[in-house]
Amino acid sequence: MAADKTILKALAGETQSIPPIWMMRQAGRYLPEYKATRAEAGDFLSLCYNSDLATEVTLQPIRRYGFDAAILFADILLLPQALGADLWFVTGEGPRLSTITDQAGLDALKPVSDIHETLNPIYQTVRNLASALPRETTLIGFAGAPWTVATYMIAGRGTPDQGPAHALKDEDKAVFEGLLDRITEGTIEYLSAQIEAGAEVVKLFDSWAGSLKGADFDRYATAPTQRIISELKARHPGIPIIAFPREAGDKYIGFHAKTGADCVAIDDSVSAEWAAEHVQKDGCVQGNLASSHMVTGGDALVSETKRIVKAFGNGPHIFNLGHGITPDADPDNVQRMIDAVRGA
Ligand code: CP3
């Protein structure tokens, strides 16, 4: 591990005059070279499980832009699949899964020790990347956080308000909490295997954390995240971890301390100035340019980028978007953002 990697310095708490930068969904459909490799693979899941092609798409944005980090190409829904859920993607609509709504569904899941059988190609992708990446580039592994993964396993699809998951939580707490526990245990094993294969940092995506309110947020977003982080750090001392409780709002405050995360990723529903004052005082933050600027570009892209760099300039910061880049983004706008961050 090169001690001079800028991402690792930020995660260790160092303030840098130019923050390191990477981008959520940096390997994705806005890039023509991604679309070409995706077509070669067939469908999205075949791409995830093809270690050679998944390595290739992970490297594409590194070659094109020289980002400071590469994120493993995979998906948060591979873990449910490894636990025995059926998973498929409907073009233009998104993921579909078999649903879990009762004890029988929970009992039918595979034991956590069986997940590696399905996920071995993902670990191979990590090993490929660990040897293929430039020495200055940090390799990030990831998984979904338990609540977000559970929302898909319960509803069988993405939902605007996570209604089915909230309903199960309120109607059958034993099944809901049993499912969350199973996902938590699976996530520990999955991320641990990614770290053993060469991931230098891991990130937990809790994309739907914002729909948990009050004590539910503490119980189902904060607590499982804390459990995963403490177990990973016990097994892999010093492994840096990024937590992303998207749209947590006020609940971003204290999230470093409550979970043990080295870095808290911030979405763009809060201002960088607010997050600098209330969240960055506790440690590294990542974020938080609105991904719409990658579509619209222009002067606003440059001025917003510079505003965010300045707002987070007095503490440890990793520049990123507030959420994933969208397929309608212009690849030239990504370069403009990078130039604005690096001061070119
Ligand atoms: O950041 C990265 O580039 C790493 C790879 C990654 C993907 N998905 C690749 C992907 C990561 C970290 C994810 C996370 C993910 N996947 C989340 C949480 C983060 C978030 O964006 O909120 C969720 C909810 C999923 C589930 C999922 N996978 C959805 C809702 C979709 C969109 C379906 C669609 O048709 O747009 C996917 C597909 C997906 N995952 C794509 C990529 C690049 C698009 C695949 C394609 O069609 O080529």
Residues whose N, C-alpha, C, O or C-beta is under 5 A from the ligand:
A	BS01	CP3	M23 M24 R25 Q26 A27 G28 R38 F44 I71 L72 F73 A74 D75 I76 G92 E93 G94 P95 F142 F205 S207 G324
